[in-house]
Amino acid sequence: MGKAVLDLQNKLPLARVVYASATGASEPRNMIYMSRLGIWGEGTPFRTFEDFLHAIEKRGVGAMEIVAMDMKVSGMYIARQLSFSGVTFRIEEIPLDPTFERVYNRAALLWAEALSVFQQAADWIGLESRKSLWGQFWSAHQRFFKYLCIAAKVRRLVELAREELAQDKCVVIGLQSTGEARTREVLDERDGQLDCFVSAAEGVFLSLIQKHFPSTKRKRDRGAGSKRKRRPRGRGAKACRPTYEAAGVIRISDDSSTESDAGLDSDFHSSPESLVDDDVVIVDAIGLPADDRGPLCPPQRDPHGPGILEQVERLKQDLLAKVLVLGRELPVNTLDELIDQLGGPEHVAEMTGRKGRVVSRSDGTVAFESRAEQGLSIDHVNLREKERFMKGEKLVAIISEASSSGVSLQADRRVQNQRRRVHMTLELPWSADRAIQQFGRTHRSNQVSAPEYIFLISELAGERRFASIVAKRLESLGALTHGDRRATESRDLSKYNFENKYGARALSCVLNTILSQMENKVPLPQGYPGGDAAFFRDMKQGLLSVGIGGRESRTGCLDVEKDCSITKFLNRILGLEVHKQNALFQYFSDTFDHLIEVDKKEGKYDMGILDLAPGIEEIYEESQQVFLAPGHPQDGQVIFYKITVDRGLKWEEAYTRSLELTGPHDGFYLSYKARGNKPSCLLAEQNRSNLFTVYKPNIGRQSQLETFDSLCRKFYRVTAEEARELWESNYTLSLKHCSHTSWNRQCRLVQEGKDCVQGLRLRHHYMLCGALLRVWGRIAAVMADVTSSSYLQIVRLKTKDKKKQVGIKIPEGCVSRVLQELQHMDADVKRKRAHGQGFPVPSTALCPLALPCGPGEVLDLTYSPPAQVFPPPSPFTFPLPQDPAPTLLLGTPDASADPATLVHQGCDINFKEVLEDMLRSLNAVPPPEPPGPLGGGAGVPGGGGGPERQSVIQFSPPFPNS
């Protein structure tokens, strides 16, 4: 689609283009078709789209915010959405039932055994290319455990739904997959008869074994439809490979880590043509003790012995039997169970794409029934169900991806059912675009009340994988569309976003620690059964059981796979037992947090747009300087601000706050130690975590919290009357004097002629606002030269007079260099303007003409070019009429002011350009008759002096009477 739009724009170079999108661009790469924006190309900071993409992705979500803001500042972009006022969001973390946990653990062990059995069968029959095999295996693995994750939340969702219904609300449940495929398979096997609910998870496992288990038939099927590559001489059949006695590592390069639902719910179509080593599953000897190998090591058999095919078939049948036994305990289809638990089809409006469902009848029996109603297609059935929900006939609606677009389920003023909607997300979609589509079903215009959103996430660590994807996309979507990553629902899911550079570094660190025994400063999770040694042993075995591991190195340790991504890691750990995956994920999460904390201390962490002085209202613009910035198709400007922040807390405000405090230890305190014959004064407020927030007269709220013990060691509590004099004295003195002067009556730095800001109320900050994208590279280069870091912090503020500013914070040490760079840039732009190409304006065109504009008269200075195309004119050589009769230029004002001052006076039209344009047309098409009275001269609409020109807009007189 993007290529088609690009081609269309290339074929219509003169066309005006408007880009309109319902959901925006969730990633910068999706902007590739927006070539007319002027963000990249000749005359811009980025020569190609690839340069732009690299720069933005390198700097993360913060840079995306800059892109959106720069486009808005330039007037080329507008993004509007419904207000989220009144909308509530919450995460409901659901604990696992002990019975469910036992079933999950059994399933994890069986999948580990299946991995080993698939590997052994492939070796025995000499399967050459295994890319398709392992793609199918890991795709099924992911789908199986995703179904279990969803099933773990059904019981709690039903409880929540009943609670909300009891409060006169109605419920909308969002999911993605319906599990209909497995139901159809069982229906076909049983000749259209069903007497029980079907397990979608069991169907995924059985289908994998029945359709994709390694066999000679699989080899024949492959050879029938494609050419076989001949094996080079000297390379024996893979069945004749050494039978690695100590099988422990399974190196699998291919992974079905697709994020699309298509990859989850459909077969994995891959052409297994390649014979490169990466396509082969290699089992290496790693020297693990026998008890470490777990289910990975079934007894090895001689691949050259008799009855190989019979043995492979026996492996398959044994595995099928074990799956069938496990299937008796696996949860049934989520959608069918939800409908059954919430009252059946009579009380639940189902809007999905499936054609039939399994229902429980009044006599206790279970049967399959079609969703179709007489004379209606499935689409019309969904519309009928929507009408029943909106009329209040049904108070629960279940929607899938099939009904996530174009259906309005909000509390509309025009419908009977105006109960508040509670939108519960049982299954998060992989895409932010799809998530927003589904969230938007219940939050639309003309609604009586805003919806409540509840995201249900189980305690299974592996499910963070699904929340991580949506969190990442929602963050970037909010940054690109609104210039603020907090503009979307990601504020509730952002803690699950691990798909960034910190996630990759944390994963590498964790895998190196567990597999390669490298040192990690992050402590291990507390309370793991068996201690640290058991943790490392279990995690090592667990990673190997889900195919994460490399070859054994010379030191006896395992090398980490080079292609193990966050997506792959979070997919695979779904296959670990619950306590193992939670412990491993906790270790990964702790490492992730540690790396972020380190970068924060070193000033390298991108925190997006920060409030410059949160909670402070005394913010003033002290000065500003405007600089021109180069751009295409037009230049922009940036403004350098000096901001003054008064951090002090007046006594009146402190006293008012103290009256609102209710804690037993809240109030004013004085220090035991006196400095300058005066103790220090503060106001302490206890918060929920039993820590104290401290307020001081000179710096206001202190960012660092204090414990009660620390507070009592240095301070003692006093009344407000005792604290008042010291508070006011400190507040007044700190306006111009640092703390050293207050304590010692002098400051060494001040005596040396330097500035000291220790304890001062006033702080100065420097900001660069405006068309930031055009100067981003220049400022980053200056910052890197001065501070050795090219990181630019974006800040926002609101001044005392209610002005809002968003821009780059410039450290004080970089101010002089940044100003020099901006001055050079400004001079370059002005120089190019002075020597720019274009038609020179005749001096006579700038002479005042006697056409004064009377009060109430209309100046028509708009111009539409004639139908015929003018050839490029030569420089103007003709003189304008000497007699300034009212015949030309439609009421040019009688003013001696410099025309440059008329460019933007009173309205947004450049009069100089209008004059040039009209003179150019007059020079190219000379009038057939001499100018006549006003209304009949050349260039006058409706006159005989040339083609008729239609006025588009009329402006009131923009000039003062003079």
N, C-alpha and C positions, 0 to 999 in steps of 0.2 A: 504493500500500500504506500509506504513512504517513497519508494522508487517511482511509483506512478505519479505521485504529487510532484516530485522533483522534475520528472520529465515534462509534466504539464507546464510547470513554471518556466522551464527552459525554452519550451516552444512558444510561450507567450511572454516575451521579455518586457513588453510594455503594459501588461495587465496589472491592475491593482489587486493585491491579494490580502485577504483576511483569513487568519487561521482561527478556527473555532473548534473547541473540544469540550466534551461533557465532563471528562475526568482529568484532563491535563496530561502532562508527561510525567510518568512515575520514575523515569530515569533520564539522565541527560542525553543518553544515546538516542532516545526517542524524539529528540528535537531535530534530527538530521534533515528532515524535510522543510524546516523553517528557514530556508536560505535567504528570504527577503528581509529578515530582521536586522541585518547589518551587524550582527554580533561577530561573525567571522567573515573572512574574505579580504580583498584588497582595501587598504586604508583603515583596517581595524587592528586591535591588538592580537588577533589570531588569524593567521594567514589561511588556514584550512579548518574544516570542522574537526579533523583529527586533533589538531593542536588545541582547539577549544575543549574537546572532550577530555583529552589527557590532563589539561590544567584543572578542569572542574573535578574530575574523579580523583585526582591526586589530593585535592584539598577537602574532599568530602562534602558533607551536607552544608557546612558553612558557606562554601563557594556557591552551592545551588541557591542559597538564600540571597547571595549577592546578585546572581543572575536575575532572579525575579525582581529584586528591588531596582536594579539598574534599568530593566525594561520598563518598569512602572514610572521611574523618574523621567525616562525618555519619552513617555507618552505613547508608547507603542503597545502597551499591554494592560489589560484589565482582567481581574479575576474576582468573581463574585460567588458567594455561596450563601445558603441560608444561615441565619444566626443560630448558634448552638446554645443560646440563652435558654435555660430551663432543662436542657438535656443533661442527663446524669450518666456516668460511666462507672462501672466497677468490675474488678476481676474477682471471680469466685473460684478459689483454689479448692479442689475437691479431694479429700483423703480417700485412699483406696480401702475397699472392704477386704478383710483378711482372706475370705474365700476367693475373691477375685484375684488377690495377689498370688495365692497358691496356683491357680489356673495359669496365670501369666508366667510364673516361674517354670511350670511344666512345659509351656509352649516355647519358652526361650531355650530350654535344654533340648527339646525336640528339633528346633530349627538348627541348633549347633550340630546335632547328630546328622540332620539332613545335609548340611554343608559337606560333612565328611563323606557321607554316602555318595552324593553326587560326584565328588572329586574322585572317589575310588572307582565308581562305575565308568567315568570318563577315561580314567587311566586303563582300565581293563579292556575296553573296546577300542582304545587307540583313537579317541576323538581328536581330530586335528585342530580345528579352530573352535574356541570356546567362548568367544566374545558374546555371541547371541545367547548361549546357555546361561552365562553368569549375568547378563543383562536381565533375562527373564527371572532368574533366581532372586536377585536383589530387588527387582521391582515387586515381585510377589511378597518378599520379606517385608518391604516397607508398607504395602497395602494391608497385609495381615495385621501388623502391629498398630497401624493407624485405626483399623476397625476396633481393635481391643481398646485403644485409647478413648475412642468415642463411646464405646459401650460402658467404660468405667464411669462415665458422667451421667448416664441415663437416669439412674435412681435419684440422684440429687436434683437433676433438672425437673423431674416430675414433681418432687417436693416443692421446689421453688415456684413452679407453674401453679400448683394448687394454692399456694400462699398468695400469689398475686391475684388469682381469680377471686379468692375470698375477700380481697380488698377492692372489688369492683373495677378491676383492670382486665385487659385482655392480653393474650400472649402470642407473640410471633417467634417461631423457632427457626433458626437458619442453619442449614447444612448444605453439603455439596454433593455427596454421592448417595445413591439410594439402595445399592446392593441388589438391584433387580436382576442382574446377569446371573447371579448364583441361583436365585429363585427360579428363573427360567430353566436352568440346567437341571435342577432337581425335578421340576415339573415334567420335563421331557423324559427323564429317567423313569418316572413313575406313571407314565401315560396320562398326564394331566391331572393326577390325583395327589393331594397333599393333606396330611393329617397332623402336621406339626409346623411350628415356625422354623425357618431355615437360618443357618448360621452363615453369614457372608464370609467370615474369617476362615471357617472350615473349607468353604468352597474355593477360596484362593489357594490354600495349601494343597488340596486335592487336585485342582486343575493344574498346578505347577508340576506335580509328580506325573499325572496322567499324560500331559501333553509335552513335557519338556525333559523328562528323565532321560539321561544318556542311554542310547540304544543304537543297534545297527540300523534299525528302521529310520532313525533320525538322520544317520549318515546317508542312507539311500535317498531320503526325501530331499536332502540338501543337494545331492548330486544331480537329481533329476531336473532341477530348474536353473542350474548355473554351471559355469565351467569350473572344472577342478584344476587347481594349480599343481603341477608336478613337483614332487619333492626332489630337491637336489640330491645327486648321488652322494653316497656316503652318510646320508642322514637317515637313520633307521626309523621305523615306525615308533610312534610315541608309546605304544603298548610295550615296547621292548626297552623302555628307559629303565634306569636303575630304580628299584623299588624302595626308595628312601625309607629305611626301617623306622627311623624316629620321626615320624610325620608330626609336625607341630605347627608349622607356619604355612598358611595358604595365601599365596601372593596373587591377588586378583586385581588386575589393572582396570578392568571395566566396571563401572558402577552405575546403576540406574539411580542417579541422584537428580533426576529431573524434577523441576518444581511444578510442573503442570499437572492438572488433574487427568489430562489425557494420558500422561505417562503412568498415572496411578491406576486408572480404571480400564485401560485397554492393553492389548498385547504389546510387547516390546518388539517392534519391527526393526531388525538390524541385519545387514547382510554380512554373514560371517565369512568373508573372503580372505581376510588377511591371515598370513601365517607368521607374522612377526612374534617375537617372544612375549611381547606385552599382552598378546591375546591368550596366552597359555597360563593355566593355573599350575604353579610349580610348588611342590611340597618339598621342603628342605628339612634336613636334620638339624635340630636346634639344641639337642641335648637337654631337653626338659625332663625332669623326673616323671615317672609314669603317672603319678597322681596329679601332675600339673596338666596333663594332656586332655583330661576330661573326655568328652565324647568325640574328640577329634581323631581318635586313633582306634578304629575298629581293627580286628585282626587282619593282617596283610595276607593276601592269597597269591598264589603263583599265577601270573597272568598268562603263562604258557600251558597251564594244566588243562585237562579236559573239562568240557561243560561250562566254558566261560559265560556263554549267553544265558545258560540256566542259572548260573550264580548271580548274574546281573539282574535277571528277572526276579530272583528270590529277594535280592536287596530291595527292589522296587516294591514288591508285595509286602515285605515286612514293614517298610516305611509307610505304605498306605494303611496297613492295619493299625499302626500306632497313631496315625492321624485320625482314623475313625474313632479310636478309643478316646483320644483327646477331644474330639468333636462333640462328644456327649456332654462335656462341661463347658464348651465355648459359648459365649453369649450369642443370642439370636440376632436377626437383622434389626438394626437400631430403629429404623423408620417404622417397621411393623410394631415393634415393642412400644414405641412412643405413642402411636395411635391407640394401641390397645390399653395402655396405662391411663391415658387421658380421656377415656370414654368411648373410644371407637370412632368409626367414620361418621356417626351421627353427630358427634360433638367437635370433630376436628376437621378443619378445611385443609385438604392436602393440595398443594400447588407444586407439583413436580412433573418430571417428564416420563415417569414410568406408566405402563399401561395396565398393570394389575397389582394386587397386594394380597397378603395373607391376613385374614381376619379371624377373630374369635367370635363364635356365635353364642346366642343366648343359652343353648343347651350344653355349652362347654366344649363343643367340638371346634376344630380349626379347619378352615378351608381357604382355597384360593379363589378370588373373585376379580372380575374385570372392573377397572375404574370407569369404563366408558358408560355413558348414559345414552339413552335411545336417541339416535339421530345426531349425536354430538361427537366431534373429534376430541382428542386429548386436550388440545389448546382451548377449545370451547368449554371443556369440563373444568379446566383451571379457572377460566373466567367466571363460570357459574359458581365455583367454590369461593372465589373472591367476593362475589356479590353476597353470598350467604354470610361471609365473615363481616362485611361492611354493614349489613343489615342487622347484625347481632344475633342471627340464627345460630352461628357457631362462634365461640369466643377464643378458640385456639386455632392458629394457622401455622402450617409447616411449609416452608418454602425451600426450594433447592435452586441450584444455578439456573435451571430451566426457566424459573419464574423470577429471576433476579433483575430483569430489565423490563421496564414499561408497565409494571404493576404498582398501583398506589394502594398502600395499606395503612396510611396515616389516619389519625383521628380527625377526619375531614368534617367541616361544618355542615356539609350538604348530605351527610349520611346519618342513619339512625345510630349506628354503633360509634359513639363518641367517647368511649372509655379510653383512658390513657393506655398507650401501647407499651408493653415490656418486651423488648427485642432480645432474645437469648441466642447467643451464637454458640451452638454445640460443636460445630466443625468449622474452623477457620479456613477460608480459601487460600490458595497459594499466592494469589495476586492481590495487590492493594486495589487495583482497578475493580476487580470483582468484589472485593470486600466493600468498597464504597458503593458499588451498585446495589449490594444487598442491604447495607445499612440504610441506603436512601429509600428503601421501600416504605419505611415507617417514619421518616423525617422529611416532610415535604411542605410545600406552601399551603396556606388556607387551613392549617390544623388548629384544633381547639387547644391541645396540649402537646408539649414536646415529649418524645419517647424516653424511656429508660433503656440503656444498653447494658447487658450483662454478658461478659465473656467467661465461659466456663473452661477452665484448664485444670487437668488432673495433676496429681502430685508426681506422676511419672516424668522423670527428667527428660526422657526422649521427646516428650510432646512439646518441649520448648522449641524444637526444630520448626514446628508449624507456626507457632507464635512468632518466632524469630523472622521468618520470611515476611509475614504481613507487617510486623513492626518496622522492618527495614524499608519496605516499599512505602508504607504510610509516612515515615519520616521524610524520605526523599520527595514524595509527592507533595507533602505540605510545604517543604522548602521551595520546590520549584513553582508551585502555584500561588503561594501566599507570601513568600519571602520569610517564612517562619515555620520551622519544623514542628512547632507546637500548635500549628493551625489545624492539624488533623487529630484523629483519635489516638495517634501514636503516643500521646502523653500517658496513656495507660498501658501501652504495650512496649514502650521503649526499653524497659528493663530486660526484655527478652531478645533484644537485638544483639546477636553475636556475630553477624556476618559483616565484619569490618576488620581493619588491620589488627585491632587488639584481640579479636577472636582468633585470627590466624596465628598470631604470636603466642597466645595462650595455649592453643592446641598443640603447636610445635613443642612448646615447653613441657606440656603434660606428657605427650607421647615419648619425648626424649627421656624424661624422668622415669617413666614406667618401663619402656622397652630397652632403652640404652643405659639406664642407671646413671643418668646425668643429675647433677645437683640442682635442686630447686629451692629457692628461699621461702616459698610458700609452704606453710605447715600443712600436714595431712589432715583430713577430716577427723574430728574427735569422735571417739566412741565406736570405731569400727571393730566388729567382733574379731578377736585374735590379734589386734594391734597392728603396728605398721608393717611388720613382715607379712602378715596375712593380707593386708591391703594390696601390697605390691604383687604378691603371688596371684591373688584373685583377679586383680585388674589386668595383669599380663595374660592370664588364661582367658579372661573375658574378651579382651581385644582380639586375641587370636581366634576365638570362637565365632567372631563376627567378621572375620576376614581383614582385620586391620593389623598389619605387621609387615616386616620386610625380611630380608635374608639375614642369616647369622653372620656377624662380622668376625674378624680374627680374634677379637677380645672375648668372644663368647656372648656378646650382647646382640640385640636385634637392631638392625637399621630401621629407621622410620620411613614409611612410604613417602615419596616425594609428592604424590598427587592426592594426598589425604586432605580434603577440604573440610570446612566447617559443615557444609551440607552433608557430606558423606559421613562424617563423624556422628552427627546428630541422627542421621538415618540409621546407622548401624547400631548405636547403643540402645535403640529400641529393642534389639534382640538379646539384651542382657537381663539377667534376673533383677527384680525390682531393687533390692538392697544394693546390688552391685552398680546398676546404672545410676542410682541416686548418689552413691558415694563418689563415683567417677565424675558425674556432672558437678557435684559440689566442689571437687578438687579443681575441675576446669573453671568453674565460676569464680572460685577464690583467686585463681591465677589471673583470670581476666580482670577482676577488680584491682588486684595488686599492680598490674601493668598500667592501668588507667591512673591509679594513685601516684605511681612514680612519674608518669608524664605530667600530671597536674603540678607536682612539686617542681618539676623542671621547666614548667611553662610551655609544654609542647602539646597540651591536650586541647583539641578543638571543641569548645563548649557551645558553639553556635552563637546566637545573639544573646548577650547578657545585658542585664540592667546595669547601667553605669553606677548608679547610687540608689539601690533599692530601699524603699521606705523613706527616702529623704525628699522633701518638697522644695527646700531652699537651693535651687539650681538656677544659675543665671548664665546667659551668653555674654561674655565679657568683650569679645571682639570676633570679627570674621573677615576673611580674605577670600576673594573669588578668583578662580583661575580657569582659563579655557582648557578643554581637553580635546584632543583630536578624535574624530569619529566619522562614521559613514552611515547614512548619507549626509549627516550634518554634525557639526561639532557640538560637544556638550560642555558642561562646566562642573567643577567641583568646588566646594566651599570648605575652607579650613577654619574651624571654630576653636576658640579658647573658652573653656567652660569652667566656671567657678562653682564649687559645691560647698555649702556651709553644713558641716556635719554636726554642729553643736545642738544640744537639746536644752531648750529654755526651761527655766524653773517652772513656769506655769504648766508646760506640757508634761514635765516629769511628775509634778504633783498630781495632775489629773490622772495620769497613768497609775500612780501609786494608789489612788482611791479605788481603782478597779481591780486591784490585786486581792486575791482571797487566800493564797497559800500561807501556811503557818510561819514560814521563814521569808516571805516576800517583804520588801521594804527598802529603806535607805540604810546604808552602811558607811562607816568611817574607818580609815586604816589605822592600825596601831602605830605604824611608823610615820612620823611627820617629816615632810620635806619642805625646806624653806619655812620652818616653824608652822606649817599647816598640814593637816592630814588630808589624804585623798578622799573623795566622796563618790559614791555610786548608788545606783538603784538596781536591786536584784529581783528577778522574776523567775519562779520555778516553772519548768515545763513538764510535759508528761513523762519524760525519761529520767526524772529526778535530777536533771542538770539545770543550771541557772543561766538565764540570759542576763547579761550585765549591760547597763546603760551608764554612760559617763557624761558629764556636762560638756566636755570639749570634743568628744568624738562620737557621741550618740550611742547607738547600739554596737556592741562589740561582737565581732564574728565568732570568736572563740568562746565556747561554753565553759562554765566553771562547775566543779563539784561542790557539794555543801561543805565537805571537809576542807577543801582548798580555800573556800570563802571564809570559813571560821578561823583558819590559821592566820589570815592577814587582816581581817576586818571584824568589826563588831557592829551590832545593829543599833540604830538611833531613831529618834522621832523625826518627823518632817521639819519641825521647828528648829531642831539642832542642826539639820543638814542644809537648811535654806541659805544661810550666809555664805558657807563654803561653796555651795553649788553656784550661786550667782557670781561670786568672786572668780572662781575658776572659769566660768563661762565667758565673762568679760575679758579677763586677762588673755585667754587663749585665742582671741581674735587676731592679735598681731604678734604675740610672743610665744615661742616654743616652750615645751615643758622644762627644758634646762634652765631657761630664764626664770620660770616660776619657782623652780626648786633651788637654784644656786644664785639667782639674780644676775647671771651672765651665762653666755653660751660661747664656747670656744670657736665653733664654726662661724658664728655671727661676727666675732671679733676678727676673724681672718677674712672677712668680707664675703663669706659664702652664705648660701641659704640653708636654713634648718627648718624642717617641717614637722619635727617630732611633736606630736600633741596639738598641732595647730587645728583650729576649727575649719579654716578655709583650705581646700585642696583644689589645685588647678589640673584640669584634664584637657587633652587636645584630641579633637575629632576631625575626620575628613569625611564629608558627606557629598552627595550628588551622584554623578555618573561614575561610580566606583569601578565598574568593570573595565573601563577604559584606562584606568591608572593602576589597576591591581598589580600588574607585573612590575611597573616602575617602583611602586611603594614597597613591594615585597623584596626587590633587589636592594633598595636602600636599607631596609630593616635587616636583611641578611648581612649586609656589609658592616652594620653598626653592632648588631646584637648576636650575630652568628646564627640567627633563626629567621626564616622567611615567613613564619606564622603570623597571620594578621587576625586580631581579635575584633569581632563585630559587636558593637554595643548599641543600646538604645537608651534614651532618656526623655524625660518630660520636664520642661523648664517651669519656673514659677509662673510665667505668663501663659502656660498651657501649650507651648509649642513642643511638638514631638520631633525628635531627630534620631536617625539611625545611620551609623557609619562606622568607619574604621577608627579604633583607638590608637593614637600615635604616642608611644612612650616619650617621656620628656627628653631623654637622651638622643632621640632621633629627630626632634622637631626642626632643628636648624638644617639638617641635611634634607629632610622632606620638603621644607619650604624652598630650598635651593632647586631641587628637582622640579617642583611645581612651577617655579618662576621660569626655568628654562623651557619647560613644556608650553607654558602660556606664551612665551616669546616666539617659540617655533610656530604655534598656531596662528598668531597674529601676522608673522612674516609670510606664511603661506597664503593667508587671506589677502595680504597686500599685493602679492605677486600672482594671485589666482587667475585662472583662465576665465573668460567671459567677455561680454560685449561692453566696451567703454560707453559711458553715458555722455552724450553731448553736453557741453557746458550750457548751451541754450536751453536744454531740457530742465536745468535747475534754476532758470530765471523765474522770478515770480510773475505770475500771470494774473491779470485783473479779473478774477472770477471769485469774488468774495462769497462766502456761504452765509446766507441769511439765517436767522433763527427759524427752526422748524423745518428747514430745507433738508433734502436727502442727498448725500454724496454717493453716487453709484460708482464705486471703484473696483467692482468685480469685473472679471474679463473672461469670456469663453472664446477660445480660438476659433477661427472660421473652419469650415469643413475641409478646404483644400490644405495640403501640406506645403508649408513655405520652405523654399530652399535655404540653406544656411546663408544669411546675409553677410555682406562685407561690412567693415567698420563704417559707422554712420558718417556720411559726408554732406548730407543736406542740412540747410539751416531751417529752423522753425520760422513761421511767420513773425515778422517784426512787430506787427500790430497785435498787441495782446487782446484781440477781440474775443468775446466769449464763444469761441468756436472749437477749441481743442481741449483734450484731456479732461473733459467732463467735470469742470468745476474745481480746477486746481486752486488751492487757497492762495490768497494774496498775503504772503508772509515772507519775511526776509530771514527766517530762521534757517539754520544749517539743515539740509535735507537729512543728514545722518540722524538728527534728533527726531525725525518723523517716522522712523522705521517701526517703532512699537509704541506709538503715542495714541492712547485712547482705544485701540482695538488690536487684534492679532493679525494685522495684514502689513506686509512689507511694501510700502508705497514705492520705494526705489525700484523694486523688482517689477511692480506693475507698470511704471513708466518705461522701463527698459523693454518689457514685453510689448507694450502698445507701440512704441517707436519702431521696434523691429518689424512688426506687422505692417506699419505704415510705409516703411522703407521697401518692403518686399512687394507690396501691392499698392501702387500709387493711386490716389483717388482719381476717378474719371472726370471730376469737375471741381472747380475751386470751392473752398469751404464756404458754406453759406451760414445763415443764422443758426443759432442753437436749435438743435433738433434736426437739422438737415445736413450737417457737415460730416466729414469723414470720421469714422470711428464712433459715430453716435448711433445707438440702437434705433433701428427703424429708418435711418437716414439713407441717402442715396450714395454715400461715399464709399461703399464697399459692401461685402457680404454682411448680412444681418447677424448681430451678436446678441445673445440672450443674457440678461443679468441673472446671476444666481442668488446673490445675497445683497442686501442693501444695508449700509451702515449709517448710523446717525452721525452728525458732524463731529469729527474727532478733534477739531482744532479750536483753540480759543479765539474769540473775536478780537482781532487786533488790526 
